[in-house]
Amino acid sequence: MLTIASFFAGVGGIDLGFQQTGRCRTVYANEFDSYPAATFQENFPIKVDLRDINKVKSADVPITDIIVGGFPCQAFSIAGLRQGFQDEKGRGELFFQLARIVNANRPEAALFENVKNLVSHDDGRTFRIICEELQNMGYHIEYKVLNAMKYGNVAQNRERIYIVAFQNEAARQAFQWPEEIPLTNTVRDIIDFEGNVPDRYYYTEGRFAGDIYEQLKEAMEDDDIENPAIYQWRRKYVRKNQSGVIPTLTANQGGGGHNVCLIKTRHGIRKMTPRECFTAQGFDRDNFVLPEQSDTRLYKEAGNSVCVPVIRRIAEAMLQALDNTGYVALEDRPR
């Protein structure tokens, strides 16, 4: 069994993807926000280290086969200010704290995830610095932008950059990115268009300022519930999503305003529930536990997470590459 140390762990989406290979388990997780950490702990048998990564010493982290991390993306996201390493909250610099621990603990492999815009941020300089940092530490890297609906069979249009790093150049050469797979799942596998949900998720007349409800009602007047569409309120108008999948989930999905995914069901116009947002990220609706937290926090946790099936496929490819080079897990070595 290969061991994982997880940073910026959130609710454990990356960890779950590796766990689903049947060959990995997370032995250490670091997450500064106590709310996603609580969700993590509902679903994994370890206690999360809640310290700021700046305060985590390398010696505090167990030596593991693999280190993973979805370092904060707000500094690079096209939806934010895109300040990068100059982010006033210091979020862009957190990658270097992760790199510090990787360099000290020397895992055999690592996986990092971030928003697609990281590649083009600051005319590519930001991404080049990140790659050079890993290469200067002696790691051999591969990177690729993957879309959840093409590589995870999940009906969400979600593009993310994935960076894979290996100590062994032979493992990098053996590594092959997952190939595209047909999208057979639909929004109906995520959203319940037939059942009723609590009143707080519905848009009704007079509930929101302005004429949002009236515009939504008009835009969805002729919508076919048998072949449902996804809509978004775009500050001043309603946009119908033509792709047949859910637009990229964001951390503010529950806010009721800009970019929120909206649907017409048999019981009225509503936004997605937190559980549906987690399902859109590939979390099992029957087995992944959501704790008693506010909807706002759960929406944020889902939007900040990863698409689990994509992670699982990348993890399988990484393990195959390690197998091809004869790598033996730390726990399986003679003592």
Buried (B, 14 or more C-beta within 10 A) or exposed (E): EBBBBBBBBBBBBBBBBBBBBEBBBBBBBBBBBEBBBBBBBBBBEBEBBEEEBEEBEEEEBEBBBBBBBBBBBBBBBEBBEBBBBEBEEBBBBBBBBBBBBBBEBBBBBBBBBBBBBBBBBBEEEBBEBBBEBBEEBEBBBBBBEBBBBBBBBBBBBBBBBBBBBBBBEBBBBBBEBBEEEEBEBEBEEBBBBEEEBEEEBBBEEEEBEEEBBEBBBEBBEEBEEEEBBBBBBEEEEBBEBEEBBBBBBBBBBBBBEEBBBBBBBEBBBBBBBBBBBBBBBBBEEEEBEBBEBEBBBBBBBBBBBBBBBBBBBBBBBBBBBBEBBEBEBBEEEEE
